[in-house]
Amino acid sequence: MRLYALEDRTIGRILADKARTVGDRTFLTYLGDRFTYADVHAVTNSYAEGFRRAGIERGDHVALMLPNRPEMLWALWGLGKLGAVAVPINTAAKGDLLGYLLDQSDSVLLVAEDGYRDRVDPVVAQVPAVREVMGPDRLAAFAALPPADPPEMADVRYDDPHLIMYTSGTTGPSKGVVSPHSQGHGVGLRMASLSGYGPDDVLYTCLPLFHGNALWYTVYAALWADAAVALSPAFSARRFWDEIRESGATVFNALGAMANIIWQQPPSPRDREHRVRTAMMVPSSRELAETWRERYGIGVTSVYAMTENTAVTVFGPDDPPEKASSAGRVRDYMDVQIVDDERRPLPPGEVGEICIRPNERGSIMLGYYEMAEATVAATRDLWFHTGDRGRLDEDGYLYFADRKKEAIRRRGENISAFEVETVLCRHPDVVEAAAVPVPSELGEDEVMAYVVPAPGAEVDYAALVGFCAEHMAYYMVPRYVEAVPELPKTPSEKIEKYKLAVSARERLGELWDREKAGVTVRRP
């Protein structure tokens, strides 16, 4: 793998070098279309010229509301070559949220799919800074413009803003994370090197390009490995394995319930008829890794990361299988510290807030856009405070527990909602789960579990509680259970647990209660 100095980690310089050194290699495939590394450099130069002719200058903010297709990448990188800042917008955004994202980001242009215009036009009318809404036809026409390197490309620095990507906003207004050019390249370097990606790999993604996982952990990882990206328009459980086989994929990433949805598909004689050797899954577990290897012959990797930072820890294919429930080991490019509520460091094995400090410049965000107080609050004592809780073991492997604001405390015991959910999702009748705290008659909390049934399944609450009692500590077993068709989520697919908790508190007497049902969970 070719290494690039920090000063060269801009999208313009790296694409130019790739075109020169591996230009004939395939970089991207999409619905039968193929683009080489040389093609990508040329077309993104043309897109830079197109944006220039549209009046975009260095430092301007341009919002992109496009589905998964090559033009989304061409626009992101064409803007990057100009020194302009791309603002990827979740394609589900509408109404007040869409207006907030456009206004808060100070975007001067919005590129939007024609099918979104019924949502976009009324909102843009209320955001004076947006001078124009550009449709996909005009955007695609940029490809016919001269493909010469834009003059600005040589002056763009690694620490110049490249993207503003918005957090999920589960605890307040969405924050715009200002990412320098070097941040995504740092992710690409770490994922390619620690996951063992190489020129013969094909990294498949059906996750949205407006999200950091698809963009950085697949596309940038492939870019650094001289590998290829197989881009799918969207996730389809029915089409998933066919797309994997047709693309020749050797690697894919799965987020949230995606791995469980795939697993719930009926076993097939073709389960091992593919080229995939590893799949990065977040969250992961030792049980998940074992079952995927047994059924599909696929090794499971994982990562701990946020939009604000980088691949903080990586569980790679060479890490010990017994550590598969972790998010990987702390490496020399990052310091990780676990602290209590008083910000005092905790020893290995104890759960507290995960704090990070990079040992390489340019690997985390520049700050939250126009939110100085939030930026300062997140970076106290020279550490970035993630708001997540976890623990480190004696070998330096990081284990995620939950969001700090989602912790459940029952009868003196701190309970990880994440660990409860992991067990619930192992039940064959459950495809997705969320655990939230509800009030207890004895003070502190009781555990409430929402579950989404697998297709065609009907959840037996008593049997599910029995399954939990068999696979988790007695004090973690949910008291209340409710099956729901879907979980409420933010546009970036984060579960809105506060809505679930409020709903449960308001209906506590109506919910299935294992104590009222006479289901006993015994202490060991």
Disulfide bonds with the S-S distance in Angstrom:
none
